[in-house]
């Protein structure tokens, strides 16, 4: 994630939690169109997908440990 600035990194984390773009924009004090533009970038999309994949894998591991 080094290729992303701090706001982009935080946006990725917040998107992965399911927070809406308008809430993320308000929280980070960026215009929501900026976030929409970032979401069109293939590298940003790839990182977002990786975060989602990692999160799902962690949830699966946690669920299996509870059984």
Secondary structure as UniProt FT lines:
FT   TURN            2..3
FT   HELIX           6..16
FT   TURN            17..18
FT   HELIX           21..28
FT   HELIX           32..38
FT   TURN            39..40
FT   HELIX           42..66
//
